[in-house]
Amino acid sequence: MRTELVVALDVPSASQVGPIVDTLGADVRWYKVGLELFAAEGPRALEPLRARDKHVFLDLKLHDIPRTVERAVRAAATHGVGLLTVHAAGGRVMLEAAVAAAREFGRDRPRLVAVTVLTSLDAAELERIGLRGGPAEAAARLAELAIGAGVDGLVCSPREAAELRARFGPTVLLVTPGIRGAGAATGDQKRTGTPAEAVRAGATHVVVGRPILEAPDPTAAARAVLAEMAQALNT
């Protein structure tokens, strides 16, 4: 199973997208557009990626009433995105509405991945919002709900990926944010892992943002991540 590197475009302007993609070149096939960039630029943020034939992961974490999410999925699908996030906590009816909307687009549909527990949350923070049992238990419970509703995959930290891979088998997509090099600063992330750890845990998509974009040499940083991923796959 191939594991893809996804570079998170956590930048405020679409004008920055083209230069980043051109700098990283053919080494990176997937890019994530999240709330910051999409809120600033809307669908225009996707144009530099489509023009360069890159795969788009639109990370909007849709979480609303079923009808609103259904329409949002349908709108996002018209932009040719490959992956689209919804929140598992939105509930089964919302998730089923999202799945139905995506399937209207046939082979060109976006693959829906359900966010389980944000990587910025730890057990103490989960308890503050009323979820007991820790991140692994919450992620597993939400994952069961989401997969039962028909989504294509899950977003989880590298720490939960192995358990979810064992539980749901080889075909479910597992997207792992919160990726940091060994010993690197974690910033606002609580549940992190290295690229190698994510690959060995069964991730299909490894999302890396700041460690690449803020590196003195982003191309070298991306290649280092890819090399670590390849070595993990081979071993």
Buried (B, 14 or more C-beta within 10 A) or exposed (E): EEBBBBBBBBBEEBEBBBEBBEBBEEEBBBBBBBEBBBEEBEBEBBBBBBEBEBBBBBBBBBBBEBEBBBEBBBEBBEBBBBBBBBBBBBBBEBBBBBBBBBEEBEEEBBBBBBBBBBBBBBBEBBEEEEBEEBBBBBBBBBBBBBBEBBBBBBBBBBBBBBBBBEEBEEEBBBBBBBBBBEEEEEEEBBBBBBBBBBBBBBBBBBBBBBBBBEBEEBBEBBBBBBEBBBEBEEE
